């Protein structure tokens, strides 16, 4: 029998239903992997008892004939989702020790579906970062190495770097992520897994620590496209005011890699000058794969793409500045009260000690662009650009069904290589941000290895509410790239 930790979500679910193995055996195998991989620093909190309790319940349900959709499947939970009775920190000193007495909608739905929790996964602090180097609890390390014989530690991407590293290293078969400007897709590309950001509003934000409320969107990360479809079906929910009041489709059942009659758009503005030739070659190979699946390929234009990144880094910090104002040392979280200090001194000391440098940088940017003298010059203009970007996509989708582009401008880089240059770090999101600003579903699937033997991802962007089209195109690439079967041999 295949080693249990090499099985996908679908294989664990179906194997447990068939009686090939018990859920307890699966949970124990993954718990052992988690305990043996502390060097990756993928988990902030390990919860082996939660995984085992859910596994015992799953075995009992199988005996009673009352199985749930994901009975027997243990997963990782990004430490941005509130988990009842389990510390939730957003990887920040500000929330260290905070134990919620409520459950986020997404995590509650997954537990109700039968999943067990292996632990809370590390991330960039308050989801602000592209390399998982801003966490108060230390850097997450990718399980990948370059093929040059060196031993340099590589970034697993961010902010969902704990999720991506844990899945790639077989510490969990799937995990939750959140995507504000690429934080599911970019880390998925860096470690050779799949991840989908659904249409904004598809998954409830209730109980998720907020970064930028008009952009934040939960989604699944897993080894393959089918697992992402399964996970997303069990995460989607129309709970809060910004959730979509729509039924949740059966994405798994409708999966098809036959793209006959579909048209794929190739945005000419994404052909950046000086782009990594490996990225360009992968993109061309991806175009050929989709043609082989039966799709027609056309060139499209997204003329305002060049303004997406600066608009994002005005809007997202502005919303972060507002959302993070609640951390003041009064209601919950860290309180730093110097002897003899007044209220203002406590505010200043708490926020100085509680937030890391990147979080402080974004709060300051956001506060600046929202200030009376600059609101119209920056924030209002950025929102106008956002509208134009959304309009570009609407016009492009008049002539195509999905859009194909690279996920990130490079493969994984070494830890520490870009931390001294925030602008270089922000450029990691150049291909991911436009879909986020427009609220569109977008997915990364592994498509090639570069010259250093590191994975590269292709991104599929779909029309609003058309996660099925995105998943189907992703499946077509996955089948032709042949990465799923080789995954356990990559490192």
C-alpha positions in Angstrom: 0.0 0.0 0.0 1.2 3.5 -0.9 2.6 5.4 2.1 -0.3 7.1 3.6 1.2 10.6 3.7 1.8 10.4 -0.1 -2.0 10.1 -0.7 -4.1 13.0 -1.9 -7.3 14.2 -0.2 -9.4 12.2 -2.7 -7.3 9.1 -2.1 -7.5 9.4 1.7 -11.3 10.0 1.5 -12.0 7.2 -0.9 -9.6 4.7 0.7 -11.0 5.3 4.2 -14.5 4.8 2.8 -13.4 1.5 1.2 -11.9 0.3 4.4 -8.3 0.2 3.0 -7.0 1.9 6.1 -8.4 3.6 9.2 -8.6 7.3 9.8 -6.5 6.9 12.9 -3.7 5.3 10.8 -3.8 8.3 8.5 -3.8 10.8 11.4 -0.9 9.1 13.1 1.2 9.0 9.9 0.7 12.8 9.3 1.2 13.6 13.0 4.6 11.7 12.8 5.6 13.7 9.7 4.7 17.0 11.4 6.7 16.1 14.5 9.7 15.1 12.4 9.8 18.3 10.3 10.1 21.1 12.8 13.1 22.4 10.9 10.8 23.7 8.2 8.9 25.8 10.9 5.7 25.3 9.0 3.5 25.1 12.1 3.1 27.6 14.9 0.9 25.3 16.9 0.7 21.5 16.5 -2.6 19.9 17.4 -2.1 16.1 17.1 -4.9 15.5 19.5 -7.4 17.3 17.3 -6.4 15.2 14.3 -6.7 12.0 16.3 -10.1 12.9 17.8 -11.5 13.6 14.4 -10.0 10.4 13.1 -11.6 8.3 15.8 -14.9 10.0 15.0 -14.4 9.2 11.3 -13.8 5.5 12.0 -16.9 5.4 14.2 -18.9 7.0 11.5 -17.7 4.5 8.9 -18.7 1.6 11.2 -22.1 3.3 11.6 -22.6 4.1 7.9 -22.7 7.9 8.7 -19.6 9.1 6.9 -19.2 12.8 6.2 -17.8 14.3 3.0 -14.2 14.5 4.2 -14.2 11.9 7.0 -10.7 10.7 7.7 -8.9 13.7 6.1 -6.5 15.6 8.3 -5.5 19.1 7.1 -3.5 22.2 8.1 -5.2 25.5 9.1 -3.5 28.7 8.3 -3.1 30.7 11.6 -5.3 33.5 10.3 -8.5 31.5 10.9 -9.9 31.7 14.4 -10.1 28.2 15.9 -12.1 27.7 19.1 -9.8 26.8 22.0 -6.6 26.9 19.9 -4.2 29.9 19.8 -4.7 32.1 16.8 -1.9 34.7 16.2 -1.8 35.8 12.6 1.9 35.1 13.1 2.2 38.3 15.2 3.4 39.1 18.7 0.4 41.3 18.9 -1.9 38.3 19.1 0.5 35.8 20.7 -1.5 33.9 23.4 -4.9 34.9 22.0 -7.2 31.8 22.2 -10.6 32.5 20.5 -13.8 31.1 22.0 -15.4 30.9 18.5 -14.7 29.2 15.2 -14.2 30.8 11.8 -16.9 29.9 9.3 -14.4 28.2 7.0 -12.8 26.1 9.7 -16.2 25.2 11.2 -17.4 24.0 7.8 -14.3 21.8 7.4 -14.6 20.3 10.8 -18.3 19.7 10.1 -17.3 17.9 6.9 -15.1 15.5 9.0 -11.7 17.0 8.7 -9.2 16.9 11.6 -6.7 19.7 12.3 -3.0 18.8 12.3 -2.1 22.3 13.5 -2.0 26.0 12.9 0.3 27.0 10.0 2.8 29.7 9.9 2.4 32.8 7.6 3.7 36.3 7.0 2.6 38.5 9.9 -1.0 39.6 9.4 -0.7 38.0 5.9 1.7 40.8 4.8 4.5 39.4 2.8 5.6 37.2 -0.2 8.2 35.0 1.4 7.1 34.0 4.9 10.0 36.0 6.4 7.8 38.5 8.4 6.4 36.0 10.9 7.1 36.8 14.5 7.6 33.0 15.0 10.4 32.8 12.4 10.9 32.0 8.8 9.2 29.1 7.1 11.6 27.1 4.9 10.7 25.4 1.6 11.4 21.7 1.4 12.9 22.3 -2.0 16.6 22.8 -2.9 18.3 24.1 -6.0 20.0 21.4 -8.1 23.4 23.2 -8.0 24.5 21.2 -5.0 24.1 24.2 -2.7 22.1 24.0 0.5 20.6 27.5 0.6 17.2 27.7 2.3 14.5 28.8 -0.1 11.4 30.9 0.5 8.1 28.9 0.3 6.3 32.0 -0.9 3.8 34.1 1.1 1.8 34.9 2.9 0.5 31.2 3.0 4.1 29.9 3.2 3.4 27.5 6.1 0.6 26.0 4.1 2.6 25.6 0.9 5.7 24.1 2.7 3.6 21.7 4.7 1.8 20.3 1.7 5.0 20.0 -0.4 6.8 18.2 2.5 3.8 15.8 3.0 3.0 17.2 6.4 -0.6 17.5 5.4 -2.5 16.6 2.2 -4.2 20.0 2.0 -4.5 23.3 3.9 -6.4 26.5 4.0 -4.9 29.7 2.6 -5.9 33.3 2.2 -5.2 35.4 -0.9 -5.2 39.2 -0.8 -2.9 39.9 -3.7 -1.6 36.4 -4.5 -1.0 34.8 -1.2 -2.4 31.4 -2.2 -1.2 31.4 -5.8 2.4 32.6 -5.4 3.4 30.1 -2.6 1.6 27.3 -4.5 3.8 28.1 -7.5 7.0 28.3 -5.4 6.6 24.7 -4.1 4.9 22.9 -7.0 1.4 22.5 -5.7 -2.1 23.8 -6.7 -4.0 26.6 -5.0 -7.2 28.5 -6.0 -8.4 31.9 -5.0 -12.2 31.8 -5.6 -14.3 34.7 -6.6 -14.4 37.3 -3.9 -17.2 36.4 -1.5 -17.3 32.7 -2.3 -15.8 31.9 1.1 -16.9 33.7 4.2 -14.4 36.1 5.9 -16.1 35.6 9.3 -13.5 34.7 11.9 -10.5 35.4 9.6 -8.1 38.0 10.9 -8.5 40.9 8.5 -5.8 42.5 6.3 -7.6 44.2 3.5 -11.3 43.5 3.7 -12.2 44.2 0.1 -9.5 41.9 -1.2 -9.1 39.1 1.4 -10.4 35.8 0.2 -10.0 32.3 1.7 -9.2 29.3 -0.6 -7.7 25.8 -0.6 -4.2 24.6 -1.3 -3.5 21.0 -2.1 -1.4 18.6 -4.2 -3.7 18.7 -7.2 -6.6 20.3 -8.9 -9.2 17.7 -7.8 -8.3 18.1 -4.2 -8.7 21.9 -4.5 -12.2 21.3 -6.0 -13.1 19.0 -3.1 -11.8 21.4 -0.4 -13.4 24.4 -2.0 -16.8 22.7 -2.0 -16.5 22.2 1.7 -15.3 25.8 2.4 -17.6 27.9 0.5 -20.5 29.6 2.4 -22.7 32.7 2.0 -22.4 33.8 5.7 -21.3 37.4 5.9 -22.3 40.7 4.3 -19.7 40.3 1.5 -20.4 36.7 0.8 -22.0 35.6 -2.4 -25.6 34.6 -1.9 -25.3 31.7 -4.4 -25.5 27.9 -4.1 -22.2 26.1 -3.9 -21.6 24.1 -7.1 -20.4 20.5 -7.2 -17.0 21.4 -8.7 -15.5 17.9 -8.3 -18.2 16.1 -10.2 -18.0 18.6 -13.1 -14.2 18.4 -13.5 -13.2 17.9 -17.1 -10.0 18.5 -19.0 -11.8 18.6 -22.3 -11.6 22.2 -23.4 -13.2 21.9 -26.9 -15.2 25.0 -27.6 -13.3 27.1 -25.0 -11.1 30.1 -25.8 -8.0 31.0 -23.8 -6.8 34.6 -23.7 -3.1 35.5 -23.5 -2.6 39.0 -22.2 0.0 40.8 -24.2 0.8 43.2 -21.3 2.1 40.2 -19.2 4.9 39.7 -21.6 7.3 41.8 -19.5 10.6 43.0 -20.8 13.4 41.1 -19.3 11.2 38.3 -18.0 13.0 35.1 -16.9 13.3 32.9 -20.0 12.3 29.9 -18.0 9.0 31.6 -17.2 8.5 32.5 -20.8 9.2 29.0 -22.0 6.8 27.6 -19.4 4.1 30.0 -20.6 4.5 28.9 -24.2 4.4 25.3 -23.1 1.2 26.0 -21.2 -0.4 27.5 -24.3 0.5 24.3 -26.2 -1.0 22.2 -23.5 -4.3 24.0 -23.6 -4.4 23.8 -27.4 -3.8 20.1 -27.1 -6.9 20.0 -24.7 -9.0 21.5 -27.5 -9.0 25.2 -26.6 -8.5 28.0 -29.1 -5.9 30.6 -28.0 -6.3 34.3 -28.7 -4.3 37.4 -27.7 -6.1 39.8 -25.4 -5.3 43.2 -23.9 -5.4 44.3 -20.3 -4.2 47.9 -20.8 -4.3 49.0 -17.2 -2.3 46.0 -15.9 0.8 48.2 -15.4 -1.1 50.3 -12.8 -2.3 47.3 -10.8 0.7 46.9 -8.5 0.9 50.5 -7.4 -2.9 50.7 -7.0 -2.8 47.5 -4.9 -0.1 48.9 -2.6 -2.2 51.9 -2.0 -5.6 50.2 -1.4 -4.4 47.2 0.6 -2.3 49.3 3.1 -5.1 51.8 3.5 -7.5 49.0 4.5 -4.8 47.4 6.7 -4.3 50.8 8.5 -8.0 50.8 9.3 -8.3 47.2 10.2 -5.3 47.1 12.5 -6.3 50.2 14.4 -8.3 47.8 16.7 -5.0 46.5 18.2 -4.5 49.1 20.8 -3.8 47.1 24.0 -7.2 47.8 25.5 -9.6 45.1 24.3 -7.5 42.0 23.6 -4.0 41.0 22.4 -0.7 42.4 23.6 -0.7 45.2 26.2 2.6 47.0 26.8 2.1 49.4 29.8 5.4 51.1 30.8 5.5 52.2 34.4 3.9 55.5 34.9 2.6 55.6 31.3 -0.6 57.2 30.2 -3.1 55.9 27.6 -1.3 57.4 24.6 2.0 55.9 25.8 0.3 52.5 26.2 -1.0 52.7 22.6 2.4 53.7 21.2 4.3 51.0 23.2 1.9 48.2 22.5 1.8 48.9 18.7 5.6 49.4 18.6 6.3 46.1 20.3 3.4 44.1 18.8 3.8 44.8 15.1 6.7 43.7 13.0 8.6 46.1 10.5 6.6 45.1 7.4 3.3 45.6 9.2 4.4 49.0 10.5 5.5 49.9 7.0 2.1 49.1 5.5 0.2 50.8 8.4 2.2 54.0 7.8 1.7 53.9 4.0 -2.0 53.3 4.6 -2.4 56.1 7.1 -0.5 58.5 4.8 -2.7 57.8 1.7 -5.9 58.1 3.8 -4.8 61.4 5.4 -6.8 64.6 4.5 -4.2 66.1 2.2 -3.5 62.9 0.2 -6.8 60.9 0.1 -7.9 62.2 -3.3 -4.4 62.2 -4.8 -3.7 58.6 -3.8 -6.6 56.5 -2.5 -9.4 57.9 -4.7 -7.1 57.5 -7.8 -6.2 54.0 -6.9 -9.9 53.0 -6.6 -10.5 54.5 -10.0 -7.7 52.4 -11.4 -9.2 49.4 -9.7 -12.4 50.0 -11.6 -10.6 50.3 -14.9 -8.7 47.0 -14.3 -12.0 45.3 -13.6 -13.4 46.8 -16.8 -10.4 45.5 -18.7 -11.2 42.0 -17.6 -14.9 42.3 -18.5 -13.9 43.4 -22.0 -11.3 40.7 -22.4 -13.8 38.0 -21.3 -16.0 39.0 -24.2 -13.6 37.1 -26.4 -12.3 34.4 -24.1 -13.4 32.0 -21.4 -10.2 32.0 -19.2 -6.9 33.8 -19.2 -3.5 32.1 -19.0 -0.5 33.8 -17.5 2.5 33.0 -15.3 1.8 32.9 -11.5 5.0 34.7 -10.4 7.9 36.4 -12.2 10.5 33.9 -10.9 10.9 30.6 -9.1 11.5 30.5 -5.3 14.3 32.7 -4.2 16.6 32.3 -1.2 15.6 33.5 2.2 17.2 36.9 2.8 17.8 37.7 -0.8 15.0 40.3 -1.1 14.3 41.4 2.5 16.4 44.5 2.2 14.4 45.8 -0.8 10.7 46.0 -0.2 10.0 47.0 -3.8 11.7 43.9 -5.1 9.6 41.8 -2.8 6.4 43.6 -3.8 7.1 42.8 -7.5 6.5 39.1 -6.7 2.8 39.9 -6.9 3.0 41.6 -10.3 1.0 38.8 -12.1 -1.3 37.9 -9.2 -2.6 41.3 -8.1 -4.8 42.2 -11.1 -7.2 39.3 -10.6 -7.4 40.2 -6.9 -8.3 43.8 -7.6 -11.1 42.6 -9.9 -12.3 39.9 -7.4 -11.9 37.1 -10.0 -11.3 33.4 -9.4 -7.7 32.5 -10.2 -5.6 29.4 -9.7 -2.0 28.3 -9.9 -1.0 24.9 -11.1 2.6 23.5 -11.4 3.7 23.4 -15.0 7.5 23.1 -15.3 10.9 23.0 -13.5 13.4 25.7 -14.2 17.1 25.3 -14.9 17.8 25.1 -11.2 15.3 22.3 -10.8 12.7 24.4 -9.0 8.9 24.4 -9.8 7.2 27.1 -11.8 3.4 27.7 -11.8 0.9 28.8 -14.4 -2.0 30.9 -13.5 -5.6 30.6 -14.9 -7.9 33.5 -14.3 -11.6 33.1 -14.9 -14.8 35.1 -15.1 -16.6 35.9 -11.8 -18.3 32.9 -10.4 -16.7 30.5 -12.9 -14.4 28.5 -10.6 -15.4 25.5 -12.8 -13.8 26.9 -15.9 -10.6 27.7 -13.9 -10.4 24.2 -12.4 -11.0 22.5 -15.7 -8.3 24.5 -17.4 -6.0 23.8 -14.5 -6.8 20.1 -14.8 -5.9 20.1 -18.5 -2.5 21.6 -17.7 -2.0 19.2 -14.7 -2.6 16.1 -16.9 -0.2 17.3 -19.6 2.5 18.6 -17.4 2.6 15.2 -15.5 3.7 16.7 -12.2 1.2 15.0 -9.9 2.6 11.5 -10.3 6.2 12.7 -9.8 5.6 15.0 -6.9 7.1 12.7 -4.2 10.4 12.6 -6.2 11.0 16.3 -6.5 13.2 16.7 -3.4 
